[in-house]
Amino acid sequence: MLSGSWIECALEKGRRSVRDRFQSWMLLFLITGSAASVVGCNSDRNPVEPPPSPQLIASGKQIFRFDTFGDEKFWTDTLHMERVIQAAVDPTTALSVGLKVDMDTLPAALVQAIQAGQVDLKSPATTVALIKLGAVVGVRGTVVTVNGRDSLTRVGITCALCHSTVDDAFAPGIGHRLDGWPNRDLNPGAIIALSGALTPAQKAVYNSWGAGKYDPRYNFDGKNGPTVIPPAYGLAGLHSVTFTGDGTDLEYWNRYVAVTQMHGQGNFSEPRLGINVQQPAPNLVEPKLPALQAYQLSLNAPVAPAGSFDATAAARGQVVFAGPGKCAQCHVGQEFTDGNTRLHALSEIPTDPAYALRTATKQWRTSPLKGVWQHPPYFHDGSAATLADVVERYNSKLALNLTAQQKADLVEYLKSL
């Protein structure tokens, strides 16, 4: 028979063996697991990448503000907008359709002249002079001087036209740039409709859009259903950046817009929608997309201004958001969206599904909420004028039965984000 001491010795060896293997497994896990957390996959479907260099971001800033991707061939050679501007778009008209002026590009003497009322704001020649200075946000033009008179010969647009505004520091529509802020004053349809190259039916569609709205599908499917211009800030960490999550990164949408909407010189293919735009070399879009994306992802959502919400009510509203309001079921994480992991059926979102049916996914992405205070109206079509309207719509859709106080508190919390 085996002695008890031998058995105890064997058991101890077995315990040490198990303990040693466990420690080895833990060490391997800590080494490989921690490495995976750094260079492997993050919580979404894309690998973690090192942060972009300051140089790349600076390059992207220039592209965002000033690069037309060669789209002058459309805005000049097809629509002849240079003629329209030179003949009929004075600064007063330009400001009335939401164009913005970057005051930091204006010489001091010109600023003083404007303040003194010595600049004719009813003359298209003044608009041409502002374009020559690079002062009209999102508009780039070539101005030549012949016999002492400036003439606008070519014109194009940049990303900043729709996705930047100004802080009105000098006057309404004139101030310091705010990149990434959607220009909800801009009426792109009315601007496009000024072209003499369009049919009356086309002009009627463009004029129907209104301020702050644009239809990025109209030139493909011929249907008229504009969406609000979305913000281009607060997108870091997100991959489904559009209302319907069509692409897996920001470059997808930048490519789509630059090639098919701005009409820049590049290529875009989307088999799900039967879109295949291929243009002759050189490709003026593709090489610039990494820098452009890096700059856009560097743009943080604006912090809610002091005094713009009731902090005590917002604290109560946060409890509603996480609990009876059911908001946190979809608006999750630091970005307040589950868009990196799933999209939602049309029936889940209380808004008109018509636009989504024209897109590649035919689903909705949960919109991120950082900076939501800044860009009313809400939903893709702007059908909710205020955050209170949004809350009321979900309260009805989900049968939440929130009290008036809960709804008011929830609005204050949303205003604080």
Beta strands, then each sheet from edge to edge (+ up, - down):
strand 1: 101-102
strand 2: 139-146
strand 3: 149-157
strand 4: 164-166
strand 5: 174-175
strand 6: 177-179
strand 7: 213-214
strand 8: 227-228
strand 9: 268-270
strand 10: 275-277
sheet 1: 1+ 5+
sheet 2: 2+ 3-
sheet 3: 4+ 6-
sheet 4: 7+ 8-
sheet 5: 9+ 10-
end
